[in-house]
Amino acid sequence: MNAETPTIVLLRKGLLLILLLGVVGTQIELLLLKHTDGIWQLAPLLLNSLTLAALAWYGLARSALSLRALQLVLGLCLASGGVGVIQHFLANIEYAQESDPSLGGSALYKEAVMGSTPTLAPGTMVQLALIGLAFVFRHPGLRSLSPEEHQSTIEA
């Protein structure tokens, strides 16, 4: 059975809307915060742009390839969010140690988690990626070609 129930269609549309609004909002926030100091800070801006491009491609083409491209970009967003959390945490540790060299153990950890660089903010990239991957999960557009149709496309 390839047809999705109206509930699933509605859920997919909702996930798509949440993803779109979340990526646009995150992009605006990063630009307003001038999150542009070096390649590591530019990475989420680039990935958000790629996500928007993949969403636009899907919106125009509705193809399996556009969905696969979206999956790839969302996988990169997922990884970048994890890397970003670690980088924010390490930057806060470095700053805390410079401010007070006597800090150590749980006091240093507390300062790092509560530091001026928001440690969990890059988790937004993870959340948005998971929302997008939920949208693509078992999407009927990924089954658009039967194996026979796929083979005839390759031979043509």
N, C-alpha and C positions, 0 to 999 in steps of 0.2 A: 504494500500500500504506500504510494508516494504522496498522496494528498495529506496535508497537515490539517489538523482540526482548527476551527476558528480561534480557540483558546491559545494554541501554540503560535498561530500567526500573530495574534495580538501581543503575546509575550515577546516574540521576536521583534516586532515593531517598537515595543517599549524599551527593550534592551538596546536597540539601535539608536533610539532617541536619547537615552541616558548616555550612551557612549559618545554620541555626537556632541551633546551639551557639555559633557565632562571634559572631552578633549579640547573643545573651543575655550571653555572656562579656564582650564589648566594652562593653555597656551597664552591666554591673555594675562593671567596672573604671573606667569614666568617672565613675560615681557615687561610688565609693570614693575616687577622686582629687579629688573635688569639682570636676569639670570643668564649672563652672556660672557662671563669671565673664563675664557679657555674652552677647550674642546669638551671637557667633562660637563660643564654647565650648558653647553650648546646641545649636547646629546638629547635631552628630553624635548627641546624645541624642534630639533630635526625629526625625532621620532613622532612627535605630535603632528608635524607637517606631513610626514609620510602616511600616518594613519588617516588624516583628512583626505589625502590624495587617493588612498586605497578605498576609502568610503565613497568618494566621488566616482571613482572608476566603477565600483560595484553599483552605485546608483544609476549610472549611465548604461552599463553593459549587462548587469545581472548575470555575469558568467561565472563558471566554476573557477576559472583562472583568477578573476578578481577576488573571489572569496579566499583562494589559496594565498594570494598576495597579502590580503588582510590578515590571515592567520600568521604569516611570516612576520609581518610588521608588529603584530600584537605579541608574538613570542619575544621579539627584541625589546618591546616595551616592558614585558614581564621581567626580563633579565636586567634591564636598565634600572628598574625600580629597586631591585635587590641590591645592585651595585651602589645606587644612590644612597640607600639607607646606610650602608657600610661607610661610604665616603663622608656623609654628614656626621656620623658617629665619630669617625676618626678625626675629622676636623675639629669637632668639639673637644675631644680628648686633648689634642695638641694645644688648642687655645687654653683649656683649663690648666694644663701643666705649665704653660708659659705664664699664666696669671698667678698661679700658686703652685710652685714646685713641690711643696710639701704634700700635695694631694695624692692619695693613692687608694687602692681598694674600692670599697663601695662608695666612698665620698667622690672619688674621681668618676666612677660610673654614673653616679647621680648627676654630677655636673655635666657630663657628656650627654646624657639623655635629655637634660633640661637646658642645654646650651642655646646660644643665640642662633645657631644653624638648626632649623627644625629637623630632628633626627628622623622622624617618621613621615615627613612630607613626601619623599619620593615614593612612599607606599601608594600614593595616588596613581602612579603609573601602573603599579601591580593591580590595583582595583579596576582601573579602566581596561587593562588588558584582559582580566578575567571576565568582565562584563562582555567585552567584544568576543572573546572565545566562546562564551556561553551562547551568544547570538549565532556564531558560525557552527556550533556543535550540531552534528547531524542535519545540517541545512540541506533542504531538498535540492538546492542549486549545485551542490557538490555531486549529486547523482544525476546530473543533467544528461550525461552521455552513457549509454549502455556500452559494455565492452565491445560489441560489434560496431557500434557507431564510432567509438573512439578509434578502433583499428582502421576503419575506412577513412577517417579524418587524417590519420598518420600516412596512409598510402596515397592519399590525394595530393 
